[in-house]
Amino acid sequence: MKDVSGNLYTHREARPSLADEIEHEKVETSIFGGELLKQLKGMRKRRTWVRRIMVVMALVYGAGLAVFIAMILMRNSAERSGRLEVPANAVTNQHAVAPGTKGYDPKTVRLAIQQWKDAGEKLHEAHLWVQKGRQDMARDLFQQILAANPYHAEALFEAAQLAFQQGSDERARELLQRLLTVDSQRKPAIQMLATVFSRTDQQEQALALANWIMESDPDCIEAHRIAGIAALKSKRLDLALVHFRKWATAEPANISAQKQYADVLLELKDYGKACALYEAILKKKPDEADAYRQLAVCFAQQTLVEQAVSTMIQAIYNVGAPKVAPWFQDPGFASVRSQKLFALLERQVTVPRMSSKSRKSSGTDLLMDPGFELQRLQQVQAMLKNRR
């Protein structure tokens, strides 16, 4: 039933309660906050994509620049490798290459080719002269090649080898050093130059070159041989022993290698090893005179008189009394020189020769001629032992 009482309270506008206002504020805040978050997320996404795009562009630019630089380097390298290497003295006209052009003109190339042909023909002719024993003719041809091109590698090596064989060490050294400026990897040239230095008593230079070879080839036997000789000449016996042992081990059939190794052992007073090596050498080569002398010295240093005398007698039989006679003056025999057996042998070998009519058949005047028979040698040896 409608209120017609005229009560104003019933006719006033309805107002929201405090709870309604709080709820309304929550709704408005949530709506506003959601929009803000969406905007912030959008801004972040845009910044992320912008950064990614910039990074990609930078990478593409860097890759493009690297490819561009590589192409330039490759092109320059190709141009250098494709360019003809013409000797400097082949270009006699300084205007042979026209300004603004690349490479050499046809005239210059033809001149270089002709020089190369001439050098090859002269090298072949020089080899023929060497085979015929006409080193003078070969030397003249090498000089002609080097006059046209002072840095012709093959002519330098062949000329140096010829000078080396003829004992012209200074000429060989100059040629080899010039060769190594254009071909530093030619091992035979390095070895030859090292030997030249050693022969001219420049041992440190020889050692340096031998060590250079062994840096790339530690087992190079020729380098060890050169280094051993250089070390021996400079009185560095321990170093010489290292190199000669390497050489002797690598070439057991090489008498020179075994002899050098044994000689250093003797110098270092390692008599046991030295004697064994000398005896092995004499089994392979019974006429190796110096091995007899060194073996006898080795026994003498150990005061082994009978072994020293026996070795000297074997040497007399195999190499002859005239060659053995000077050995008795060797200082290595000082320790046994006063021994009766050794002194008797020395008198038998070093007394002046007499005619066959005046020779005595026994006693200390019995001469030991190089041609007597083995049975006679054994009789003399037995006689010498009985005379002690």
Rosetta blueprint (number, residue, H / E / L):
1 M L
2 K L
3 D L
4 V L
5 S L
6 G L
7 N L
8 L H
9 Y H
10 T H
11 H H
12 R L
13 E L
14 A L
15 R L
16 P L
17 S L
18 L H
19 A H
20 D H
21 E H
22 I H
23 E H
24 H H
25 E H
26 K H
27 V H
28 E H
29 T H
30 S H
31 I H
32 F H
33 G H
34 G H
35 E H
36 L H
37 L H
38 K H
39 Q H
40 L H
41 K H
42 G H
43 M H
44 R H
45 K H
46 R H
47 R H
48 T H
49 W H
50 V H
51 R H
52 R H
53 I H
54 M H
55 V H
56 V H
57 M H
58 A H
59 L H
60 V H
61 Y H
62 G H
63 A H
64 G H
65 L H
66 A H
67 V H
68 F H
69 I H
70 A H
71 M H
72 I H
73 L H
74 M H
75 R H
76 N H
77 S H
78 A H
79 E H
80 R H
81 S H
82 G H
83 R L
84 L L
85 E L
86 V L
87 P L
88 A H
89 N H
90 A H
91 V L
92 T L
93 N L
94 Q L
95 H L
96 A L
97 V L
98 A L
99 P L
100 G L
101 T L
102 K L
103 G L
104 Y L
105 D L
106 P H
107 K H
108 T H
109 V H
110 R H
111 L H
112 A H
113 I H
114 Q H
115 Q H
116 W H
117 K H
118 D H
119 A H
120 G H
121 E H
122 K H
123 L H
124 H H
125 E H
126 A H
127 H H
128 L H
129 W H
130 V H
131 Q H
132 K L
133 G L
134 R L
135 Q H
136 D H
137 M H
138 A H
139 R H
140 D H
141 L H
142 F H
143 Q H
144 Q H
145 I H
146 L H
147 A H
148 A H
149 N L
150 P L
151 Y L
152 H L
153 A H
154 E H
155 A H
156 L H
157 F H
158 E H
159 A H
160 A H
161 Q H
162 L H
163 A H
164 F H
165 Q H
166 Q L
167 G L
168 S L
169 D H
170 E H
171 R H
172 A H
173 R H
174 E H
175 L H
176 L H
177 Q H
178 R H
179 L H
180 L H
181 T H
182 V H
183 D L
184 S L
185 Q L
186 R L
187 K H
188 P H
189 A H
190 I H
191 Q H
192 M H
193 L H
194 A H
195 T H
196 V H
197 F H
198 S H
199 R H
200 T L
201 D L
202 Q L
203 Q H
204 E H
205 Q H
206 A H
207 L H
208 A H
209 L H
210 A H
211 N H
212 W H
213 I H
214 M H
215 E H
216 S H
217 D L
218 P L
219 D L
220 C L
221 I H
222 E H
223 A H
224 H H
225 R H
226 I H
227 A H
228 G H
229 I H
230 A H
231 A H
232 L H
233 K H
234 S L
235 K L
236 R L
237 L H
238 D H
239 L H
240 A H
241 L H
242 V H
243 H H
244 F H
245 R H
246 K H
247 W H
248 A H
249 T H
250 A H
251 E L
252 P L
253 A L
254 N L
255 I H
256 S H
257 A H
258 Q H
259 K H
260 Q H
261 Y H
262 A H
263 D H
264 V H
265 L H
266 L H
267 E H
268 L L
269 K L
270 D L
271 Y H
272 G H
273 K H
274 A H
275 C H
276 A H
277 L H
278 Y H
279 E H
280 A H
281 I H
282 L H
283 K H
284 K H
285 K L
286 P L
287 D L
288 E L
289 A H
290 D H
291 A H
292 Y H
293 R H
294 Q H
295 L H
296 A H
297 V H
298 C H
299 F H
300 A H
301 Q H
302 Q L
303 T L
304 L L
305 V H
306 E H
307 Q H
308 A H
309 V H
310 S H
311 T H
312 M H
313 I H
314 Q H
315 A H
316 I H
317 Y H
318 N H
319 V H
320 G L
321 A H
322 P H
323 K H
324 V H
325 A H
326 P H
327 W H
328 F H
329 Q H
330 D L
331 P H
332 G H
333 F H
334 A L
335 S L
336 V L
337 R L
338 S L
339 Q L
340 K H
341 L H
342 F H
343 A H
344 L H
345 L H
346 E H
347 R H
348 Q H
349 V H
350 T H
351 V L
352 P L
353 R L
354 M L
355 S L
356 S H
357 K H
358 S H
359 R L
360 K L
361 S L
362 S L
363 G L
364 T L
365 D L
366 L L
367 L L
368 M L
369 D L
370 P L
371 G L
372 F L
373 E L
374 L H
375 Q H
376 R H
377 L H
378 Q H
379 Q H
380 V H
381 Q H
382 A H
383 M H
384 L H
385 K H
386 N H
387 R L
388 R L
